[in-house]
Amino acid sequence: MADREIIFMIEESPEGGYEARALGYAIFTQAETLDELKEMVQDAVRCHFEEQRRPSVIRLHWVRDEVIPA
């Protein structure tokens, strides 16, 4: 039986663009734009799971570090 959703942690890449890493699965992808990243995440999920075990929802969790003066 497939999990209902899979969660990806999204971060800006130090080299530019974005990186996406699945929580609890060995899935990683990257892209230059957010629209391209969404497509790459969908493709990575399709490649990783067989159709009957594929999650029905992909959740993107955006992580952003912000440094402010003390």
C-alpha positions as CSV (number, residue, x, y, z in Angstrom):
1,M,0.0,0.0,0.0
2,A,1.3,3.5,-0.9
3,D,1.9,6.3,1.6
4,R,-0.5,9.1,1.0
5,E,2.2,11.8,0.7
6,I,5.9,12.3,0.4
7,I,7.7,15.3,1.8
8,F,10.6,17.1,0.1
9,M,12.9,19.6,1.9
10,I,13.7,22.4,-0.5
11,E,16.7,24.7,-0.1
12,E,18.6,27.2,-2.2
13,S,21.7,25.6,-3.6
14,P,25.1,27.3,-2.7
15,E,25.9,27.1,-6.4
16,G,22.6,28.7,-7.4
17,G,19.2,27.2,-8.1
18,Y,17.5,24.8,-5.8
19,E,17.9,21.4,-4.2
20,A,15.1,19.0,-3.1
21,R,15.7,16.0,-0.8
22,A,12.9,13.6,0.2
23,L,12.5,12.9,3.9
24,G,12.8,9.2,4.6
25,Y,13.7,8.2,1.0
26,A,16.9,8.3,-1.0
27,I,15.6,10.8,-3.5
28,F,17.5,14.0,-4.4
29,T,17.1,16.4,-7.3
30,Q,18.1,19.9,-8.3
31,A,17.1,22.6,-10.8
32,E,17.8,26.2,-11.7
33,T,14.2,27.5,-11.3
34,L,11.3,26.7,-8.9
35,D,9.1,25.6,-11.8
36,E,11.8,23.3,-13.1
37,L,12.4,22.0,-9.6
38,K,8.7,21.0,-9.2
39,E,8.9,19.1,-12.5
40,M,12.1,17.4,-11.4
41,V,10.6,16.4,-8.1
42,Q,7.5,14.9,-9.8
43,D,9.8,13.0,-12.2
44,A,12.0,11.7,-9.4
45,V,9.0,10.4,-7.5
46,R,7.7,8.7,-10.7
47,C,11.1,7.0,-11.2
48,H,11.5,6.0,-7.6
49,F,8.1,4.3,-7.0
50,E,6.2,1.7,-8.9
51,E,2.8,3.1,-9.9
52,Q,0.8,1.2,-7.3
53,R,3.2,2.3,-4.5
54,R,3.6,5.9,-5.6
55,P,2.4,8.6,-3.1
56,S,-0.6,10.6,-4.3
57,V,0.6,13.9,-2.9
58,I,4.0,15.6,-2.9
59,R,4.5,18.2,-0.2
60,L,7.3,20.7,-0.6
61,H,8.8,22.1,2.7
62,W,10.8,25.3,2.0
63,V,13.8,25.8,4.3
64,R,15.5,29.2,4.4
65,D,18.2,30.4,6.7
66,E,18.2,34.0,7.5
67,V,20.9,35.8,9.6
68,I,20.1,39.0,11.4
69,P,22.2,41.1,13.6
70,A,22.0,40.5,17.3
